[in-house]
């Protein structure tokens, strides 16, 4: 969803990074780990460290290099650290929602990737303990619940174990106390989390690309329903819930970096296979294949190789836009996607163009891209999507919680094509996407495509219709 995501504010909730290693500059390593995970969240960033007794934390709004500098890193002394990048979903873009979250007079820090669609169990628990929870995010509620159990005398691992049943949703979370680092994952493992090792230190990260960046070796993934405890006694694994693996398939479609590994599969290769399968499902008479950068690049490579149509970079990306707190001038703002993407006329003019993207959410950005390509002289614009139509909202950490915002929930493929103004529109079939992963369907959460939610969304279920829009793999 590179074009769709960035221009429409759609995003994944966040990234987490943690490290336990005496004699290492854990704050500096956390900085570079978060830098490698910047794609998962650009609203805010933060790092909390412990020297074995006390916690210190620095966090702020903006990208990792905006929040931290040499001075702030130098002040974060200790041998245990957790870090967080946030993309605003619920709660908006506010500094008070930046993580890690500190509770119990700054004795506990928590960083959370995911979303709890229902927090009634947490609120009821805290109310019973005399703690007001109005206005708290799901992440703060989680931290406060763990804090209650620690105030009652439980050590951090036991407090996490006791609070775990209250966490009704998706979470890959890190929790830090004075002397212990805990990593915990929901029973379905909807959001990714992995373990690495560097010079005897243990590392926890949302993606393997963060391990590679700091020179750590991948050990394994944190299992669904598992709690990993890292302390001076080493690393201990405790299974808190029976695992029911359901990784969000959108990690392969869009969220994960192409150089990461998930469930033993290369994200780059999965995307490339998606493109090849797309070419087999729909043969198009085109002169050139171009991707919407960056996520769709390997998809377009796969499509070009399978179809025999030349691959070109027909859209140039402004790599320095990211998030800005300066609003563009009115007529520039009206240009929309042109702030981020610019066509290369020499590649496009007079050509039948096959443009590849990873998904269509609302359709507004895709429509602008089609218009831009025709304005650059394209004779035809064939829009190719490396995932099926998104027809259902997500409640596990992706900011697509309103079904009425999803174009495929109300329009057929042909109606969507007409809205985009494209010559043709092709979605990868659901079976094609599953095949491209090289893994069985039952290890994935595919809720956005199927409306099947592996973790009970409770009261949120009334927010969407069960009606499924039927579609064929492609429309001429």
Order of alpha helices (4+ residues) and beta strands (2+ residues): alpha-beta-alpha-beta-beta-alpha-alpha-beta-beta-beta-alpha-alpha-alpha-beta-beta-beta-beta-alpha-beta-beta-beta-beta-beta-beta-alpha-beta-alpha-beta-beta-alpha-beta-alpha-beta-alpha-beta-alpha-alpha-beta-alpha-beta-alpha-beta
